[in-house]
Amino acid sequence: MTELQPAEQERPALVELAVGPGLWERAFAVAPLVLIGTKEGDGHDIAPKHMAMPLGWQNLWCFVCSPRHSTYTNVVERGEFTASFVRPDQMVAASLAAGPRTEEGEKPSLEALSTSPARKVDGVLLDGCNLWLECTLERILDGFGENSLIVGNVVAASAPESAIRSPGTDDADLLKATPLTAYVSPGRVASVGETFSFPYHVDTRL
């Protein structure tokens, strides 16, 4: 009896990527897309960020910013910020949040955004999102090239009832009904609604 051998698969040609500032422009990677809200002067600023994530399993959440940006300066001065996780149908709002500033430093495009005041910090939240976080500043880690890591303590979190997991709702159905927004760096976005259970090994967790 002949033993079956797995078919050999042809390996794709590998391209060596230069390790430097342009590395993250050569291949796509997925990240969340959030709007960071900060107190600025007598008003509030909102700016999109995608290098953002929970930091461990405690109430810590972080995002990458630059000391050259108003978001960084505002967080240093006020010690708090908000994060609004935009839906796929809110890309216009995300674009408006990235609008240019006038010579006076104002961002008039923000006037077109519908927001509500945060509950625990002096900030605003973009209406209609899937998840909102309110954070006080834990620490800022500088020195990652021209960038910094801003770490916040989550002091309040909220979400619409339709987006919250529950024992009576299948996770796949929930995500199909309330899809998430993925920023596909560089420069693209995706709606994440079709998902599959991860095949965990016994007693493992990502």
N, C-alpha and C positions, 0 to 999 in steps of 0.2 A: 504494500500500500504506500503510495507516494505521499509524503508529508507536504502539506501546503505551506508555502513560504509567503510572507507578506510582500506585496509588490513594492519594489523600490520606487520611491518618489524622487523626482528630479528636484534637487535643491535650487531655489531661486538664486540668481546672481546677487551678491551682496555689494552694497555701495558704502564705502567708508565716508562717514560724515565728519566734517571738521568740527572739533569741539571748541566752540567759541560763541560769541554773541548771536550768531545767526543759526545756531543749532535748532532752536525751537521753531524756526521758519521752514525747516526742511521736511518735517513729517507732522501729521495731525495728532492731536491729543485732546481728550475730552475733559471738561471742567464745568462746574456750575456757573451760572451767570447771575450775579446779585447786584443790587443797587445799594451802595453804602450812603447812609444819611448822616450828616454832621451839622452841628450848630455853627453858623458862620455869621458873625456880626449880629444884626438884629433879625436875621432870617436863617434859612437852612440851605445847605448844599446837598445835592444828590449826585453820585458818580458811579458808573458801572465798573465792576471788578470781576475777574474770573479766577484768579489765583486765590481761592478761598476754601476753607474746610474746617470741620471740627478738629480740635487738637487733643487727641486722646478721647477717653470715654466720659470725662467729667464735663462740667459746664464751661468749657473753654472753646472759643471759636476764633479763627484768625484769617487774615488776608494780607496779601502782599501789596505794598504801596511804595511811593517814593517821597523823600523829603521835599522834592520839588513841587509836589502836588498840594492843593489846598486841603484835600482830605486828611493828609498827614498832619498838616499844621493845625487844622481844626481839632483833631483828636488829641494832639499834644496840649492844646490850650483848654479844651473842655473836658477831656478825660472820659468821653463816652461816644457811642455811635449806634446806628441801627443798620440792619441788613434786611432787604426785601428780595425774596426769591421770585423773579418774574416768571410769568407763564409764557408759553410759546407765542400767544397772540398779543404779547405786550412788547414786541420788538421796537415799535415806534417810540414807546415810552422810554425804553432803554437807550435808544438813539438820542432822544431829546435830552436825557440826563448827561450825555456826553457832549452836549453842544458847546460851542466856543464861548469864551468870556469877552465882554466888552473891554474897552480901554480902562474903564473904572473897576474892572474885576468882577462884574456881575454876569450872571448866566441867565439871560431872559428866556431861554427855551424851557426852563423849569416851571414857568408860569402855566404851561399847558398841561402839566402833570396833576392828576388828582391824588391828593395825599390826605392822611389823617394823622393827628398827633400821637406820638408814642405814649405809653402809660407810665413807664418807670424812668425814662431818661428824657432829656430835652432834645427831642428829635422828631422826625416825621417818617411815616411809612407809606410806601406806594400802595394805593388801593388796588384790590383785585388780585393780589399775589397768592401763591400757594403756601408760603411760610414767611413769618416775620420774626426777627430776633432783635432784642434790645440789649446792648452790652455796655458795661463800664470797662475802662481800660485796665488791663492786668499788667502789661508791660509792652515795650517796643524794643525789638532787637534790630539794631542797625548793622550795617557792614556787609550786606549781601550784594556786593558790587555797588551799584547806585540805588539799590532797593532796600527795603526794611520789612520786617514781619511785625504786624500789629496784632497783638493778642488781647482778646476781650473776655470778660466774665459775662456769661449770658444771665441776665437778671430777669428777663421776661421773654416768653416765646408764645406765639399764637398762630393759628391757622384756621381757615374756613372749615366748617364741619365736614364738607364734602371731600376734603383732602386728607382727613385724619384716618389712620389705620384703625380697624375695629375687628373683633373676633368674627363678626357676622359678614364681613366683606372680604372677598378674595383679593389679595394684593395685586394680582395681574389685572383684575377688573377695575380696581381703584385707580391704578396708574393709566389705564386706557381711558378712563373717564376724566381724569385730571392729570394730563401729561406734564412732565417736567421739561425744563429748558436746559439744554446742554450747549455750552460754548465750545465749539470745535476749533480749537486754536491751530493755526491762525486764521481769524477773520470769517468764520462760518458759525451758524447756529443750527440746532436740530431739536425736534420735538421727540421726547422719549415717552412713548406710550405702550409700545410692545416690549414686554420684559419676560424673563424666564427665571425660574428658581435656580440659584447657584448650587451645584452638586457638592455640598460640603462633605468632607471626610468626617468620620466619627470623631466627636469631641474637638472639632476645629472651629475657628471663627476668624473672619478677615478683620 
